[in-house]
Amino acid sequence: MKKISILLFLGWLLINFRPVEAQTLGITMHEDWSSTLLAGQNCLDLQTMDGFTYDLIYLGHWNYNDHYQVEKRNASGAVVATATNDSAWIGIKMFCYNGKVLLTNPTGVSYSLKVKLYDQNLSLLKDTVWSAPWILPGEVRNKFYFDGLYLWMVSSGASNNLETVKLNKFDPIYLTDLGSLTIDSVKCNHLLTNDQLDYRFFIKYGNSLYLNAFKPVSGNNTIGRKFKINNDLQIVNNDPPVAGDLYLDLFPYNGSLYYLDYYNWATAKLIRKDTNGFSTSYQVNLPASNINNNLAIFPHGNIFLWGPGDGNIHKIDPANGAVISTKFIVNLPWTFDCSYYFGKIGSSPEYPFMVVGPTGTNPTEPFRIYLLDPITLDTLSTKVINSIAANYKIKEAGDKIYIFGNKIVELSVLVSVWPSFKIINGVAGQDVTNGSTILNLNTSAPPEVIFNANADSFWIKNVSAVAKPVMCKKIVINQVNNTVNCFSWDILYGATTFISGNPVNISPDSSFKSFTSRYEWNGHNGSTHIRYVFFDQNNINDSIWYDITYDITVGIEENYPTTIKVFPNPTADYLYIKGIVNPQIEIFNLLGDKLITAQTQKLNLSDLPVGLYYYRLSNATQTVLTGKLVKR
């Protein structure tokens, strides 16, 4: 007869399920920092240096109507440098590239742009004026693009009576003008909305430039145009004008160009063109709705994801534009009083996300962001951010999302490897991966036995990168009558308390050493089996178990027949039991709450939520098998 006194359940999982299944990925939206602007301030733009250097974050905002301020912030959101620009017009723009910050500001009198160039510490490098005679004062809309060699600026007027687009080519160091191209009778759509929607209308792909534009006509009618331009600012190809077209997005994929066209403000089209002859490979209608807020399409692996702003996300085949499948994101408040946004964040993998936010007609609508599974598009995490005004904007950069307007919030995808904890043997100074320490209780034993009395044999260590509020829960698997068991976590809890009242905050790479388990056996023989679960207060799935058996005279036999099988594991629906007659199986969550009890050899788990559980299998006299269960 073997005696089991202390079983480290984490070690059991590592042995039986292999490391790849012993650890679970937890994916959430993490709020890195936030900042609420002062009264009179409003964040109009946000840039990250070269898109990926997160310790160089630049915020540009109005301060009391006519004062524009640029703030350099570090990775924690703290201001480390500032630059100001007085008497700024509404059309001011900021652009970060190659370690520089560029600021342009329309003047009020001379049809020109004031230009200031700063280094990454916001020290002024250049202060000049660009002539812009094709644009009326205050109506300039411009967007920049840096291709690693040249700095490009696309400008467009804001008035329907001013139908001109101008493409300028600049030296990125000295800001000298290297040439320009003026295209009459067209505009760039999203420039007219002051960049509220960051659709891609201008890109460089290969050795050519591509431009989306349109000509407004009566009412909401439009005439769309597509241009291919070379580096010498000469138009190589352009499509004939198409009435009703309004090209919103342009992106390359697998050697071809793709255009998103919102036709007549009601129908979405996907257009594929080759890059050589600029001919059209196909043109197909996409599923659309009357909600035309923030349409988005982008490559995702070997498919496209299309979000028309109605709660549906469609997987599109790039080869022919056909819809492969559709996913409706549940629990979203889809009304005309909400704004919608669809984007992606991160790399390897990229995570799609959906946003529902406030509008001017419903400014109290909570701001919600839904992080989606890259394959299934199921919701992985939901984040609610309070006090976001209706004029918010969203910017994606690498594995960060920025929401800005009256306040600025930086979010990231936090991937946690569970469990975040290990158990440390303080005497040996090593991680305990499995073990069977025996407490010999006999007639000479003291009335009360204290496990970890010297705080040297059992420490809970936080091995994650962030601090964890850790709770302890006691689960009585079996207890001898007239005995008493209690535990100490942050304080000593009585025998009738099963979960600690407060968490113990454990810093990264630190251990909590003061856990004790106390057993008063009161002269009664038998086996008392207690399980302790140590878990993150904010995520009960992030946990480890530790089993302690106080054994007097009679132990628990480890005589589990090797013929007993519980399968499949993981399972999506049924769990089968073989090798035992009239089995009783119990299913528990990670905190020890019993969810299912059944006497069967085929257990239906289809109604059980996806997650981690453990099971206990018994015959008529004893427990014969316990283990982890993964419900898919």
TARANOR-V726318 format. One record per residue. N is the residue number from 1. RES is the residue in three letters. SS is DSSP state (H for helix, E for strand, L for the rest). OMEGA is omega in degrees with one decimal (* if undefined). Layout:
N,RES,SS,OMEGA / N,RES,SS,OMEGA
This chain:
1,MET,L,177.4 / 2,LYS,L,175.5 / 3,LYS,L,174.5 / 4,ILE,L,-178.9 / 5,SER,L,179.3 / 6,ILE,E,-179.2 / 7,LEU,E,177.5 / 8,LEU,E,-171.5 / 9,PHE,H,177.4 / 10,LEU,H,177.4 / 11,GLY,H,177.5 / 12,TRP,H,179.8 / 13,LEU,H,-179.3 / 14,LEU,H,-179.0 / 15,ILE,H,-169.5 / 16,ASN,H,-174.7 / 17,PHE,H,179.7 / 18,ARG,H,-173.5 / 19,PRO,H,-175.7 / 20,VAL,H,178.9 / 21,GLU,H,-179.4 / 22,ALA,H,179.9 / 23,GLN,L,-176.3 / 24,THR,E,178.6 / 25,LEU,E,173.0 / 26,GLY,E,-173.1 / 27,ILE,E,-177.6 / 28,THR,E,170.0 / 29,MET,E,-176.6 / 30,HIS,E,177.3 / 31,GLU,E,-176.7 / 32,ASP,E,176.1 / 33,TRP,E,176.1 / 34,SER,E,-178.9 / 35,SER,E,176.8 / 36,THR,E,-177.3 / 37,LEU,L,178.9 / 38,LEU,L,176.3 / 39,ALA,L,-178.1 / 40,GLY,L,179.6 / 41,GLN,E,175.6 / 42,ASN,E,-178.4 / 43,CYS,E,-178.3 / 44,LEU,E,-176.9 / 45,ASP,E,176.8 / 46,LEU,E,179.0 / 47,GLN,E,169.4 / 48,THR,E,-173.3 / 49,MET,E,-179.0 / 50,ASP,L,172.7 / 51,GLY,L,-171.9 / 52,PHE,L,-178.1 / 53,THR,E,-166.5 / 54,TYR,E,173.0 / 55,ASP,E,176.1 / 56,LEU,E,-177.6 / 57,ILE,E,-176.3 / 58,TYR,E,178.8 / 59,LEU,E,174.5 / 60,GLY,E,-178.6 / 61,HIS,E,173.8 / 62,TRP,E,173.2 / 63,ASN,E,179.4 / 64,TYR,L,166.1 / 65,ASN,L,-172.1 / 66,ASP,L,-175.3 / 67,HIS,E,-178.5 / 68,TYR,E,-178.7 / 69,GLN,E,174.5 / 70,VAL,E,-180.0 / 71,GLU,E,170.0 / 72,LYS,E,-178.8 / 73,ARG,E,178.5 / 74,ASN,L,-174.8 / 75,ALA,L,178.0 / 76,SER,L,179.6 / 77,GLY,L,-179.4 / 78,ALA,L,179.7 / 79,VAL,E,179.6 / 80,VAL,E,176.3 / 81,ALA,E,179.2 / 82,THR,E,170.9 / 83,ALA,E,-176.3 / 84,THR,E,178.4 / 85,ASN,E,-177.1 / 86,ASP,E,178.0 / 87,SER,L,-177.6 / 88,ALA,L,174.9 / 89,TRP,L,-174.8 / 90,ILE,L,-174.9 / 91,GLY,L,-177.9 / 92,ILE,L,-179.0 / 93,LYS,E,177.4 / 94,MET,E,179.2 / 95,PHE,E,179.9 / 96,CYS,E,178.5 / 97,TYR,E,169.6 / 98,ASN,L,178.9 / 99,GLY,L,-178.5 / 100,LYS,E,177.1 / 101,VAL,E,-177.5 / 102,LEU,E,179.3 / 103,LEU,E,175.4 / 104,THR,E,-174.4 / 105,ASN,E,176.8 / 106,PRO,E,175.1 / 107,THR,L,-176.7 / 108,GLY,L,-172.0 / 109,VAL,L,-166.6 / 110,SER,L,178.3 / 111,TYR,L,-174.6 / 112,SER,E,177.5 / 113,LEU,E,167.5 / 114,LYS,E,-176.5 / 115,VAL,E,174.7 / 116,LYS,E,179.7 / 117,LEU,E,-179.1 / 118,TYR,E,168.8 / 119,ASP,E,-174.0 / 120,GLN,L,174.6 / 121,ASN,L,177.1 / 122,LEU,L,168.3 / 123,SER,L,-173.6 / 124,LEU,E,177.9 / 125,LEU,E,-175.9 / 126,LYS,E,178.8 / 127,ASP,E,-173.9 / 128,THR,E,179.3 / 129,VAL,E,173.4 / 130,TRP,E,176.4 / 131,SER,E,179.4 / 132,ALA,L,-172.2 / 133,PRO,L,-178.2 / 134,TRP,L,-175.9 / 135,ILE,L,176.3 / 136,LEU,L,-179.1 / 137,PRO,L,174.5 / 138,GLY,L,-176.3 / 139,GLU,L,-178.8 / 140,VAL,E,170.8 / 141,ARG,E,-176.2 / 142,ASN,E,178.2 / 143,LYS,E,-175.3 / 144,PHE,E,177.6 / 145,TYR,E,178.7 / 146,PHE,E,-176.3 / 147,ASP,L,-178.2 / 148,GLY,L,179.3 / 149,LEU,L,-179.1 / 150,TYR,E,172.8 / 151,LEU,E,-178.3 / 152,TRP,E,174.9 / 153,MET,E,174.4 / 154,VAL,E,-177.9 / 155,SER,E,178.5 / 156,SER,E,176.5 / 157,GLY,E,-177.7 / 158,ALA,L,-176.0 / 159,SER,L,177.5 / 160,ASN,L,178.4 / 161,ASN,L,-176.7 / 162,LEU,L,-170.8 / 163,GLU,L,-176.1 / 164,THR,E,170.4 / 165,VAL,E,177.8 / 166,LYS,E,178.3 / 167,LEU,E,179.7 / 168,ASN,E,177.6 / 169,LYS,E,-175.2 / 170,PHE,E,166.2 / 171,ASP,E,-173.5 / 172,PRO,L,-178.3 / 173,ILE,L,-175.1 / 174,TYR,L,179.8 / 175,LEU,L,174.7 / 176,THR,L,-176.8 / 177,ASP,E,-178.2 / 178,LEU,E,177.6 / 179,GLY,E,179.9 / 180,SER,E,177.3 / 181,LEU,E,177.8 / 182,THR,E,178.2 / 183,ILE,E,-177.3 / 184,ASP,E,175.0 / 185,SER,L,173.8 / 186,VAL,L,175.9 / 187,LYS,E,171.5 / 188,CYS,L,-167.0 / 189,ASN,H,-169.8 / 190,HIS,H,173.3 / 191,LEU,H,-179.4 / 192,LEU,H,-179.8 / 193,THR,H,177.1 / 194,ASN,L,176.5 / 195,ASP,L,174.5 / 196,GLN,L,177.3 / 197,LEU,L,-174.2 / 198,ASP,L,176.7 / 199,TYR,L,179.2 / 200,ARG,L,-178.6 / 201,PHE,L,-177.2 / 202,PHE,E,178.0 / 203,ILE,E,167.4 / 204,LYS,E,-178.6 / 205,TYR,E,-172.5 / 206,GLY,L,180.0 / 207,ASN,L,-176.7 / 208,SER,E,175.3 / 209,LEU,E,180.0 / 210,TYR,E,-173.2 / 211,LEU,E,169.8 / 212,ASN,E,177.1 / 213,ALA,E,177.4 / 214,PHE,E,174.7 / 215,LYS,E,177.2 / 216,PRO,E,174.5 / 217,VAL,L,-172.8 / 218,SER,L,178.3 / 219,GLY,L,178.1 / 220,ASN,L,-178.0 / 221,ASN,L,-178.0 / 222,THR,E,172.2 / 223,ILE,E,-174.7 / 224,GLY,E,178.2 / 225,ARG,E,175.1 / 226,LYS,E,-175.0 / 227,PHE,E,168.5 / 228,LYS,E,-171.2 / 229,ILE,E,177.4 / 230,ASN,E,-177.1 / 231,ASN,L,178.9 / 232,ASP,L,176.7 / 233,LEU,L,173.7 / 234,GLN,L,178.5 / 235,ILE,E,-179.8 / 236,VAL,E,178.1 / 237,ASN,E,168.1 / 238,ASN,E,-179.5 / 239,ASP,L,173.5 / 240,PRO,L,178.6 / 241,PRO,L,179.0 / 242,VAL,E,-178.3 / 243,ALA,E,177.7 / 244,GLY,L,-176.9 / 245,ASP,L,176.7 / 246,LEU,L,-173.1 / 247,TYR,E,-174.1 / 248,LEU,E,-171.7 / 249,ASP,E,-178.3 / 250,LEU,E,178.8 / 251,PHE,E,177.2 / 252,PRO,E,175.1 / 253,TYR,E,171.2 / 254,ASN,L,175.0 / 255,GLY,L,179.3 / 256,SER,E,174.8 / 257,LEU,E,178.8 / 258,TYR,E,-179.8 / 259,TYR,E,171.0 / 260,LEU,E,-177.5 / 261,ASP,E,175.1 / 262,TYR,E,-167.9 / 263,TYR,E,177.4 / 264,ASN,L,177.2 / 265,TRP,L,-176.4 / 266,ALA,L,-174.4 / 267,THR,E,179.4 / 268,ALA,E,177.3 / 269,LYS,E,172.1 / 270,LEU,E,-176.4 / 271,ILE,E,176.1 / 272,ARG,E,-179.9 / 273,LYS,E,173.8 / 274,ASP,E,-175.0 / 275,THR,L,-178.1 / 276,ASN,L,-178.8 / 277,GLY,L,178.8 / 278,PHE,L,179.4 / 279,SER,L,-178.4 / 280,THR,E,178.6 / 281,SER,E,175.1 / 282,TYR,E,176.4 / 283,GLN,E,-175.8 / 284,VAL,E,174.3 / 285,ASN,E,175.9 / 286,LEU,E,173.9 / 287,PRO,L,-177.3 / 288,ALA,L,178.0 / 289,SER,L,177.8 / 290,ASN,L,176.9 / 291,ILE,L,-172.5 / 292,ASN,L,179.9 / 293,ASN,L,168.7 / 294,ASN,L,172.2 / 295,LEU,L,-179.4 / 296,ALA,E,172.7 / 297,ILE,E,179.6 / 298,PHE,E,178.0 / 299,PRO,E,178.5 / 300,HIS,E,-173.1 / 301,GLY,L,179.6 / 302,ASN,L,177.1 / 303,ILE,E,169.1 / 304,PHE,E,170.2 / 305,LEU,E,-176.6 / 306,TRP,E,177.3 / 307,GLY,E,-177.5 / 308,PRO,L,177.4 / 309,GLY,L,179.5 / 310,ASP,L,179.8 / 311,GLY,L,178.4 / 312,ASN,E,170.8 / 313,ILE,E,-175.3 / 314,HIS,E,170.5 / 315,LYS,E,-174.2 / 316,ILE,E,175.2 / 317,ASP,L,-178.9 / 318,PRO,L,-175.8 / 319,ALA,L,-176.1 / 320,ASN,L,179.4 / 321,GLY,L,-177.3 / 322,ALA,L,176.2 / 323,VAL,E,179.5 / 324,ILE,E,179.3 / 325,SER,E,-178.6 / 326,THR,E,177.8 / 327,LYS,E,174.0 / 328,PHE,E,179.6 / 329,ILE,L,-171.7 / 330,VAL,L,175.5 / 331,ASN,L,175.2 / 332,LEU,L,179.6 / 333,PRO,L,-175.9 / 334,TRP,L,175.4 / 335,THR,L,179.3 / 336,PHE,L,178.9 / 337,ASP,L,178.3 / 338,CYS,L,170.3 / 339,SER,E,-175.9 / 340,TYR,E,178.9 / 341,TYR,E,-177.6 / 342,PHE,E,-178.5 / 343,GLY,E,179.7 / 344,LYS,E,-176.1 / 345,ILE,E,173.6 / 346,GLY,L,178.9 / 347,SER,L,177.5 / 348,SER,L,5.5 / 349,PRO,L,169.7 / 350,GLU,L,179.6 / 351,TYR,E,172.7 / 352,PRO,E,174.5 / 353,PHE,E,175.6 / 354,MET,E,177.7 / 355,VAL,E,168.1 / 356,VAL,E,-175.1 / 357,GLY,E,-178.0 / 358,PRO,L,173.7 / 359,THR,L,177.4 / 360,GLY,L,178.4 / 361,THR,L,179.2 / 362,ASN,L,-174.2 / 363,PRO,L,-179.4 / 364,THR,L,178.2 / 365,GLU,L,179.1 / 366,PRO,L,176.0 / 367,PHE,E,-178.9 / 368,ARG,E,175.2 / 369,ILE,E,-175.8 / 370,TYR,E,177.3 / 371,LEU,E,-170.8 / 372,LEU,E,175.6 / 373,ASP,L,-176.1 / 374,PRO,L,-176.8 / 375,ILE,L,-174.4 / 376,THR,L,-174.3 / 377,LEU,L,171.9 / 378,ASP,L,179.2 / 379,THR,E,178.1 / 380,LEU,E,-174.8 / 381,SER,E,175.8 / 382,THR,E,179.6 / 383,LYS,E,176.3 / 384,VAL,E,-179.4 / 385,ILE,E,-176.4 / 386,ASN,L,171.0 / 387,SER,L,172.3 / 388,ILE,L,-177.0 / 389,ALA,L,-174.5 / 390,ALA,L,-177.9 / 391,ASN,L,-178.2 / 392,TYR,L,171.6 / 393,LYS,E,-179.3 / 394,ILE,E,177.0 / 395,LYS,E,176.7 / 396,GLU,E,178.6 / 397,ALA,E,-179.8 / 398,GLY,L,179.8 / 399,ASP,L,178.5 / 400,LYS,E,169.3 / 401,ILE,E,177.0 / 402,TYR,E,171.0 / 403,ILE,E,-176.5 / 404,PHE,E,-177.8 / 405,GLY,L,174.3 / 406,ASN,L,173.0 / 407,LYS,E,-178.9 / 408,ILE,E,179.3 / 409,VAL,E,174.2 / 410,GLU,E,179.3 / 411,LEU,E,174.4 / 412,SER,E,173.4 / 413,VAL,E,179.1 / 414,LEU,E,178.2 / 415,VAL,E,-178.5 / 416,SER,E,174.1 / 417,VAL,E,-178.9 / 418,TRP,E,-5.3 / 419,PRO,L,177.0 / 420,SER,L,-171.8 / 421,PHE,E,169.2 / 422,LYS,E,174.6 / 423,ILE,E,-174.3 / 424,ILE,E,169.5 / 425,ASN,E,-174.9 / 426,GLY,L,-180.0 / 427,VAL,L,-179.1 / 428,ALA,L,-177.8 / 429,GLY,L,-175.3 / 430,GLN,E,172.6 / 431,ASP,E,174.4 / 432,VAL,L,179.9 / 433,THR,L,169.6 / 434,ASN,L,-179.6 / 435,GLY,L,179.9 / 436,SER,L,176.9 / 437,THR,L,-174.5 / 438,ILE,L,171.5 / 439,LEU,L,179.9 / 440,ASN,E,177.8 / 441,LEU,E,179.3 / 442,ASN,L,-173.8 / 443,THR,L,179.8 / 444,SER,L,-179.2 / 445,ALA,L,176.8 / 446,PRO,L,-178.8 / 447,PRO,L,-179.5 / 448,GLU,E,177.4 / 449,VAL,E,-177.0 / 450,ILE,E,175.2 / 451,PHE,E,-178.3 / 452,ASN,L,-177.6 / 453,ALA,L,-179.4 / 454,ASN,L,177.5 / 455,ALA,L,-179.2 / 456,ASP,L,-176.0 / 457,SER,L,-175.2 / 458,PHE,L,175.9 / 459,TRP,E,173.0 / 460,ILE,E,-176.9 / 461,LYS,E,175.4 / 462,ASN,E,-178.3 / 463,VAL,L,177.5 / 464,SER,L,-177.3 / 465,ALA,L,-178.8 / 466,VAL,L,178.4 / 467,ALA,L,-177.4 / 468,LYS,E,170.5 / 469,PRO,E,-168.1 / 470,VAL,E,177.0 / 471,MET,E,176.9 / 472,CYS,E,176.2 / 473,LYS,E,177.4 / 474,LYS,E,177.2 / 475,ILE,E,179.5 / 476,VAL,E,177.5 / 477,ILE,E,176.4 / 478,ASN,E,179.0 / 479,GLN,L,178.4 / 480,VAL,L,179.2 / 481,ASN,L,176.3 / 482,ASN,L,170.7 / 483,THR,L,-176.0 / 484,VAL,E,176.0 / 485,ASN,E,174.4 / 486,CYS,E,-177.6 / 487,PHE,E,176.2 / 488,SER,E,175.1 / 489,TRP,L,171.7 / 490,ASP,L,174.2 / 491,ILE,L,176.1 / 492,LEU,E,-179.4 / 493,TYR,E,-179.1 / 494,GLY,L,-174.9 / 495,ALA,L,-177.9 / 496,THR,L,178.0 / 497,THR,L,-174.5 / 498,PHE,L,178.4 / 499,ILE,E,-177.6 / 500,SER,L,-177.0 / 501,GLY,L,-177.5 / 502,ASN,L,175.1 / 503,PRO,L,169.4 / 504,VAL,E,-179.0 / 505,ASN,E,-178.9 / 506,ILE,E,-179.0 / 507,SER,L,177.0 / 508,PRO,L,178.0 / 509,ASP,L,178.2 / 510,SER,E,-177.3 / 511,SER,E,170.0 / 512,PHE,E,-167.5 / 513,LYS,L,-167.8 / 514,SER,L,175.5 / 515,PHE,L,171.6 / 516,THR,E,171.6 / 517,SER,E,-173.4 / 518,ARG,E,-177.1 / 519,TYR,E,173.4 / 520,GLU,E,-173.9 / 521,TRP,L,170.1 / 522,ASN,L,175.2 / 523,GLY,L,-177.5 / 524,HIS,L,177.0 / 525,ASN,L,176.3 / 526,GLY,E,-174.9 / 527,SER,E,174.9 / 528,THR,E,-174.3 / 529,HIS,E,-177.6 / 530,ILE,E,173.9 / 531,ARG,E,175.3 / 532,TYR,E,178.1 / 533,VAL,E,177.4 / 534,PHE,E,-169.9 / 535,PHE,E,174.8 / 536,ASP,E,-179.1 / 537,GLN,L,-177.2 / 538,ASN,L,-177.4 / 539,ASN,E,-173.8 / 540,ILE,E,177.5 / 541,ASN,E,-179.6 / 542,ASP,E,-170.6 / 543,SER,E,169.6 / 544,ILE,E,178.7 / 545,TRP,E,172.3 / 546,TYR,E,-177.6 / 547,ASP,E,177.4 / 548,ILE,E,176.7 / 549,THR,E,173.6 / 550,TYR,E,-169.0 / 551,ASP,E,176.9 / 552,ILE,E,176.2 / 553,THR,L,-175.1 / 554,VAL,L,177.9 / 555,GLY,L,175.7 / 556,ILE,L,-177.2 / 557,GLU,L,176.6 / 558,GLU,L,-175.9 / 559,ASN,L,-177.9 / 560,TYR,L,179.0 / 561,PRO,L,179.8 / 562,THR,L,-179.8 / 563,THR,L,-179.2 / 564,ILE,L,-179.0 / 565,LYS,E,172.0 / 566,VAL,E,-170.6 / 567,PHE,E,-9.5 / 568,PRO,L,-179.3 / 569,ASN,L,12.1 / 570,PRO,L,177.0 / 571,THR,E,177.2 / 572,ALA,L,-176.7 / 573,ASP,L,-173.1 / 574,TYR,E,173.6 / 575,LEU,E,-176.1 / 576,TYR,E,-178.9 / 577,ILE,E,-179.3 / 578,LYS,E,172.9 / 579,GLY,L,179.7 / 580,ILE,L,-178.9 / 581,VAL,L,178.2 / 582,ASN,L,-178.3 / 583,PRO,L,167.8 / 584,GLN,E,179.8 / 585,ILE,E,178.6 / 586,GLU,E,179.1 / 587,ILE,E,-178.9 / 588,PHE,E,168.0 / 589,ASN,L,-172.4 / 590,LEU,L,176.3 / 591,LEU,L,175.4 / 592,GLY,L,177.8 / 593,ASP,L,-178.8 / 594,LYS,E,-177.3 / 595,LEU,E,-175.0 / 596,ILE,E,168.4 / 597,THR,E,-177.5 / 598,ALA,E,171.6 / 599,GLN,E,-173.2 / 600,THR,L,172.4 / 601,GLN,L,176.2 / 602,LYS,E,-174.3 / 603,LEU,E,178.8 / 604,ASN,E,-179.1 / 605,LEU,L,-174.2 / 606,SER,L,-179.8 / 607,ASP,L,-179.2 / 608,LEU,L,179.6 / 609,PRO,L,176.6 / 610,VAL,L,179.1 / 611,GLY,E,-179.4 / 612,LEU,E,179.4 / 613,TYR,E,165.9 / 614,TYR,E,-177.0 / 615,TYR,E,173.1 / 616,ARG,E,-178.1 / 617,LEU,E,-176.1 / 618,SER,E,166.9 / 619,ASN,L,-174.9 / 620,ALA,L,-172.9 / 621,THR,L,-173.5 / 622,GLN,L,172.1 / 623,THR,E,-177.7 / 624,VAL,E,-178.3 / 625,LEU,E,171.5 / 626,THR,E,179.8 / 627,GLY,E,176.9 / 628,LYS,E,178.4 / 629,LEU,E,177.8 / 630,VAL,E,176.8 / 631,LYS,E,-178.4 / 632,ARG,L,*
